[in-house]
């Protein structure tokens, strides 16, 4: 969920920053150009104020006779061009120059300078040149009319290079871009914090759900952080877990009480059966069948009581030598295996893990007992202990008929037994008890086929402290 939420937040924040940064960059470029244009307007206005007092005298020819004011204007324009590198000139309506710098600069026949000159002749404001961007090599043309007695007698034109303006705009954009990058980094950091704040309760809820699903029913969610909706969800989840635990506790209590209460009448019934058998001929098949079913019922009740206690009891986890414990159980079951003609072997090196020794011993007894039941004489049951990453494993393989693929998903369910093995003694609860005993301490039990035939049971317990 975090992998989807974080990119979404980053994309949204990047879109917001771009939506704000693009108009700001355009505004910055426009502001820089407007500053230059205002300066040129001031300059042209000053030159126009000087030019309006220049008199144009002619003596039968079109050549103007320069006066002192015209010389002053020419010097001002030359100095202006020398200092700023801006071409400037004052031109009469017929394009003749009153003064201009540099000396070889005249009005062109077309282009931005000509268009701006024509607009100034009509007394129109020509102070809004097209925007020049940093990647363009453009020039700024500004013109102001020279007015005398209400008539436009000439026009002051400035043709400015834009390199310095474009450089300042580019530097401003770089500063703006750096600010955008810094804001984006801050936004990513805020998104990480926000995502962690939102998803932390979800991760805790997921971990708690996994704990409850694996048998740790007392796990609860600490509703201390995150949005109010997730805190309410955590409280509702805890209430649901409490109710589920209460229902399961009542169910376990009922099974335990029923098993315990039924044992006494069943014991009395078995006693009366034994007394009745004394009155009947020895070897009576009916009484033998009743005696067998009574004992089987007593075994089922004992297993139900064991299962209820296994699901209810807390594990006493200790750092345990799994190899030594497995080797001890192999030795305990070897006489029975020899009586059946089955080879029971063990390879149990010293491997430690955190487990309840009593619960693990009971689980291994159930697994080995199950393997010996279904392994015919002459075959082998092997117990192997190993360290496998974060867990220690005890693998029990047998040479029995094994299970089909559809049966592997059901093995370990309560009272379930394969239809091919109904004639084998057992209640169908042994492996369920093993799973309950292991789950209480964080262990697991899995089943798979063992080639060429048989069943492979893997008991795993954690190597790290709980």
C-alpha positions in Angstrom: 0.0 0.0 0.0 2.9 2.4 0.8 4.4 1.7 -2.6 1.2 3.0 -4.2 0.4 5.8 -1.9 3.8 7.5 -1.8 4.3 7.8 -5.6 0.7 9.2 -5.8 1.5 11.9 -3.2 4.8 12.7 -4.8 3.2 13.1 -8.3 0.4 15.3 -6.8 3.0 17.5 -5.0 5.2 17.7 -8.1 2.1 18.8 -10.1 1.3 21.5 -7.5 4.9 22.8 -7.5 5.1 22.9 -11.3 1.7 24.6 -11.5 3.1 27.3 -9.1 6.6 27.4 -10.6 5.7 27.8 -14.2 3.7 31.1 -13.8 6.3 32.3 -11.4 9.1 31.8 -14.0 7.0 33.6 -16.7 6.4 36.4 -14.2 10.1 36.6 -13.4 11.1 36.9 -17.0 8.4 39.5 -17.7 9.5 41.5 -14.6 13.1 41.5 -15.8 12.1 42.7 -19.2 9.8 45.3 -17.8 12.6 46.7 -15.7 14.7 47.1 -18.8 11.9 48.6 -20.8 11.2 51.2 -18.1 14.8 52.2 -18.1 14.8 52.6 -21.9 11.6 54.7 -21.6 13.3 57.0 -19.2 16.3 57.2 -21.5 14.3 58.0 -24.6 12.2 60.5 -22.7 15.4 62.3 -21.6 16.7 62.3 -25.2 13.4 63.6 -26.4 13.4 66.5 -24.0 16.8 67.5 -25.4 15.8 67.0 -29.0 12.7 69.1 -28.9 14.8 72.3 -28.6 17.0 71.4 -31.6 16.1 73.7 -34.5 16.4 72.4 -38.0 17.7 75.2 -40.4 17.9 74.6 -44.1 19.5 76.7 -46.9 17.9 75.6 -50.0 19.1 72.1 -49.5 17.9 69.1 -47.5 21.0 69.1 -45.3 20.3 70.3 -41.8 22.6 72.9 -40.3 23.6 71.7 -36.8 23.4 74.0 -33.9 24.9 73.8 -30.4 21.9 71.8 -29.0 22.2 69.3 -31.7 25.9 68.8 -30.9 25.1 68.3 -27.3 22.5 65.7 -28.2 25.0 63.9 -30.4 27.5 63.8 -27.7 24.9 62.4 -25.2 24.0 59.7 -27.6 27.6 58.8 -28.3 28.4 58.6 -24.6 25.3 56.5 -24.1 26.3 54.1 -26.8 29.9 53.9 -25.4 28.9 53.2 -21.9 25.9 50.8 -22.4 26.4 49.6 -25.9 22.8 50.6 -26.8 22.2 52.0 -30.2 20.2 55.2 -30.0 19.1 57.9 -32.5 16.7 60.7 -33.1 15.2 60.6 -36.5 13.0 63.1 -38.3 9.7 62.0 -39.9 11.5 61.6 -43.2 14.0 59.2 -41.6 16.8 61.8 -41.6 18.9 61.5 -38.4 19.0 64.5 -36.1 21.6 62.6 -34.0 22.6 59.0 -33.8 25.1 56.7 -32.3 26.9 54.8 -33.7 27.5 57.1 -36.7 26.8 54.3 -39.1 23.4 53.3 -37.6 20.3 54.4 -39.6 16.7 53.5 -39.6 16.2 50.1 -41.4 13.5 49.8 -44.0 11.7 47.0 -42.1 11.8 45.1 -38.8 11.0 45.8 -35.2 12.9 49.2 -35.3 10.9 50.4 -38.3 7.6 49.2 -36.8 8.3 50.9 -33.4 9.3 54.1 -35.2 6.1 54.2 -37.2 4.0 53.7 -34.1 5.8 56.5 -32.3 5.1 58.9 -35.2 1.4 58.3 -34.6 1.9 59.0 -30.9 0.9 55.4 -30.0 2.5 53.8 -27.0 5.1 51.4 -28.3 6.5 50.2 -25.0 5.3 46.6 -25.0 7.8 44.7 -27.0 7.5 40.9 -27.4 8.8 38.9 -24.5 12.4 37.8 -25.0 13.2 34.5 -23.4 16.6 33.3 -22.2 17.1 31.0 -25.2 16.3 33.7 -27.8 18.9 36.2 -29.2 16.5 39.1 -29.5 16.7 42.9 -29.0 14.4 45.4 -27.2 13.3 48.4 -29.3 11.8 51.4 -27.4 10.7 54.7 -29.1 9.4 58.0 -27.8 8.1 60.9 -30.0 9.7 64.3 -29.9 6.8 66.7 -29.7 6.9 70.4 -30.4 3.8 72.6 -30.4 1.7 69.5 -30.3 3.2 68.0 -33.4 5.5 65.0 -33.6 8.6 66.3 -35.3 11.0 63.4 -34.7 11.3 60.1 -32.8 13.9 58.8 -30.3 14.7 55.1 -30.9 16.8 52.8 -28.7 17.8 49.4 -29.8 19.1 47.5 -26.8 20.9 44.1 -26.6 19.2 41.6 -24.3 22.2 39.4 -23.2 22.4 40.8 -19.7 18.7 40.7 -19.2 18.5 37.1 -20.4 21.4 36.2 -18.1 19.6 37.7 -15.1 16.4 35.9 -16.1 18.2 32.6 -16.4 19.9 33.1 -13.0 16.5 33.9 -11.5 15.1 30.7 -13.1 18.0 28.7 -11.6 17.3 30.1 -8.2 13.6 29.3 -8.7 14.5 25.8 -9.9 16.7 25.3 -6.8 13.8 26.4 -4.7 11.5 24.0 -6.4 13.9 21.2 -5.9 14.3 22.0 -2.2 10.5 22.3 -1.9 10.2 18.9 -3.7 12.7 17.3 -1.3 10.8 18.8 1.6 7.5 17.6 0.1 9.0 14.0 -0.4 10.1 14.1 3.3 6.7 15.2 4.3 5.1 12.5 2.1 7.3 9.9 3.7 6.3 11.1 7.2 2.6 11.3 6.2 2.7 7.9 4.6 4.4 6.4 7.6 1.9 8.1 9.9 -1.1 6.8 7.9 0.2 3.3 7.3 1.8 2.5 10.6 -1.5 1.5 12.2 -2.3 -0.5 9.0 1.0 -2.4 9.4 0.4 -3.0 13.1 -3.1 -4.2 12.2 -1.7 -6.5 9.5 0.9 -8.0 11.9 -1.7 -8.5 14.7 -4.1 -10.1 12.2 -1.3 -12.5 11.2 -0.5 -13.3 14.9 -4.2 -14.1 15.6 -4.4 -16.2 12.4 -1.4 -18.2 13.5 -2.9 -18.9 17.0 -1.6 -16.0 19.1 -5.1 -14.9 20.1 -4.0 -12.5 22.8 -2.4 -10.2 20.3 -4.0 -6.7 20.1 -3.5 -3.4 18.2 -2.3 -0.4 20.2 -4.6 2.3 18.9 -2.2 5.2 19.7 -1.4 6.7 16.3 -2.6 7.4 12.8 -5.7 9.1 11.5 -8.9 9.0 13.7 -10.5 6.6 11.3 -7.7 4.0 11.7 -7.7 4.5 15.5 -11.4 3.6 15.4 -10.7 0.7 13.2 -8.1 -0.5 15.7 -10.5 -0.3 18.6 -13.1 -2.1 16.6 -10.6 -4.8 15.6 -9.6 -5.3 19.3 -13.3 -5.6 20.3 -13.8 -8.2 17.5 -10.6 -10.1 18.6 -11.9 -10.1 22.2 -15.2 -11.5 21.1 -13.6 -14.1 19.0 -11.3 -15.1 21.8 -14.2 -15.3 24.2 -16.1 -17.6 21.8 -13.1 -19.8 21.2 -12.4 -19.9 25.0 -16.0 -21.0 25.6 -15.7 -23.6 22.9 -12.4 -25.0 24.4 -14.0 -24.9 27.8 -17.0 -26.8 26.6 -14.8 -29.5 24.9 -12.6 -29.8 27.9 -15.6 -30.0 30.3 -17.5 -32.4 28.1 -14.4 -34.7 27.7 -13.8 -34.6 31.4 -17.5 -35.2 32.3 -17.8 -38.1 29.9 -14.7 -39.9 31.1 -16.3 -41.0 34.4 -19.5 -42.5 32.9 -17.4 -44.1 30.2 -15.0 -45.6 32.7 -18.0 -47.0 34.6 -19.4 -48.4 31.4 -16.1 -50.1 30.5 -16.0 -51.6 34.0 -19.5 -53.1 33.6 -18.5 -54.4 30.2 -15.5 -56.2 31.8 -17.8 -57.6 34.5 -20.3 -58.7 31.8 -17.5 -60.4 29.9 -16.8 -62.6 32.9 -20.3 -64.0 32.6 -20.0 -64.8 28.9 -18.0 -67.5 27.2 -14.3 -66.6 26.7 -13.6 -65.2 23.2 -17.1 -63.8 22.6 -16.8 -61.6 19.5 -19.5 -59.2 20.5 -18.1 -58.4 23.8 -14.6 -58.0 22.3 -16.0 -55.6 19.8 -17.8 -53.6 22.5 -14.6 -53.5 24.5 -12.6 -52.2 21.5 -15.1 -49.4 20.7 -15.2 -48.4 24.3 -11.4 -48.1 24.5 -11.5 -46.1 21.2 -14.1 -43.8 22.6 -11.9 -43.3 25.7 -8.9 -42.5 23.5 -11.0 -39.9 21.5 -12.1 -38.2 24.8 -8.5 -38.1 26.0 -7.3 -36.6 22.7 -10.1 -34.0 22.8 -9.1 -33.0 26.3 -5.4 -32.8 25.2 -6.4 -30.7 22.2 -8.4 -28.3 24.4 -5.5 -28.0 26.9 -3.0 -27.5 24.0 -5.0 -24.6 22.6 -5.5 -23.0 25.9 -2.1 -23.4 27.6 0.6 -20.7 27.2 4.0 -21.8 26.0 7.0 -21.8 28.3 9.6 -20.8 25.6 13.2 -21.6 26.4 16.5 -21.8 24.4 16.4 -25.5 23.6 18.8 -28.0 22.0 16.5 -29.3 19.3 19.0 -31.9 18.2 19.2 -33.4 21.7 15.5 -33.4 22.2 14.8 -35.0 18.8 17.5 -37.7 19.5 15.8 -38.4 22.8 12.4 -39.0 21.1 14.0 -41.2 18.5 15.5 -43.4 21.2 12.1 -43.5 23.0 10.3 -44.7 19.9 12.9 -47.1 18.5 11.7 -50.2 20.5 8.2 -49.8 19.0 9.7 -49.4 15.6 11.8 -52.5 16.0 8.7 -54.5 17.0 7.0 -53.4 13.8 10.1 -54.2 11.7 10.6 -50.5 10.8 14.1 -48.8 10.8 13.9 -45.6 12.8 17.0 -43.5 12.2 18.0 -40.0 13.3 20.6 -37.5 12.3 20.3 -34.9 15.1 23.2 -32.5 15.3 23.3 -29.8 18.1 20.9 -27.1 16.9 19.3 -24.5 19.2 16.0 -22.7 18.9 13.3 -21.1 21.1 10.7 -23.6 22.0 8.6 -25.1 24.8 10.4 -28.5 25.3 7.3 -30.3 26.6 5.1 -29.0 23.7 7.8 -29.8 21.1 8.3 -33.3 22.6 4.6 -34.0 22.4 4.4 -32.7 18.8 7.4 -34.9 17.8 5.8 -37.9 19.5 2.6 -37.4 17.5 4.5 -37.0 14.2 6.8 -40.0 14.8 3.8 -42.1 16.0 1.9 -41.2 12.8 4.9 -42.1 10.7 5.3 -45.5 12.4 1.6 -46.3 12.0 1.6 -46.0 8.2 5.1 -47.3 7.4 5.2 -51.0 6.5 7.8 -53.5 7.8 11.2 -53.2 6.1 10.8 -49.5 5.3 12.5 -46.6 7.1 11.4 -43.6 9.1 14.1 -40.9 9.2 14.3 -37.9 11.6 16.6 -35.1 10.5 17.5 -31.9 12.5 18.9 -28.8 10.7 19.2 -25.0 11.0 17.4 -23.3 8.1 17.9 -19.5 8.2 15.7 -18.0 10.9 14.3 -21.4 12.0 15.4 -24.8 13.1 13.6 -27.7 11.5 12.9 -31.3 12.4 12.0 -33.3 9.3 10.4 -36.7 9.6 10.1 -38.8 6.5 8.5 -42.2 6.2 8.2 -44.9 3.7 4.4 -45.3 3.9 1.9 -45.0 1.1 1.8 -41.2 1.5 -1.1 -38.9 0.6 -2.6 -37.6 -2.7 -2.2 -33.9 -3.5 -5.8 -33.1 -2.6 -5.3 -34.9 0.8 -2.2 -32.9 1.7 -4.3 -29.7 2.1 -6.5 -31.5 4.7 -3.9 -33.4 6.7 -3.9 -32.0 10.3 -7.5 -31.1 10.3 -9.5 -32.3 13.3 -10.9 -35.8 13.0 -9.8 -36.0 9.3 -8.4 -39.3 8.2 -7.7 -40.5 4.6 -10.3 -42.8 3.3 -7.6 -45.3 2.5 -6.5 -45.5 6.1 -9.7 -45.8 8.1 -8.7 -49.2 9.4 -5.6 -47.8 11.2 -6.0 -47.1 14.9 -6.3 -43.4 15.9 -8.7 -40.6 16.6 -7.6 -38.2 13.9 -6.6 -35.6 16.5 -2.9 -36.3 17.0 -1.6 -33.9 14.3 -4.1 -31.3 15.2 -2.8 -31.4 18.8 0.8 -31.1 17.4 -0.2 -28.0 15.3 -1.8 -26.3 18.3 1.2 -27.0 20.6 3.6 -25.6 18.0 1.5 -22.5 17.1 1.4 -21.4 20.7 5.2 -21.0 20.6 5.5 -19.5 17.1 6.2 -22.9 15.4 4.7 -24.4 12.4 4.2 -27.9 10.9 3.9 -28.6 7.1 3.3 -31.6 5.0 4.5 -32.7 1.6 5.0 -35.8 -0.5 8.2 -37.8 0.0 9.6 -39.4 -3.2 9.4 -42.2 -4.2 6.6 -42.7 -1.7 5.7 -41.6 1.8 5.1 -38.4 3.7 7.5 -35.6 4.6 6.6 -33.7 7.8 8.6 -30.5 8.7 8.4 -29.1 12.2 9.8 -25.5 12.3 10.5 -23.4 15.4 12.1 -19.9 15.5 15.8 -19.5 16.3 15.4 -15.9 17.5 14.0 -14.9 20.9 10.3 -14.0 21.0 
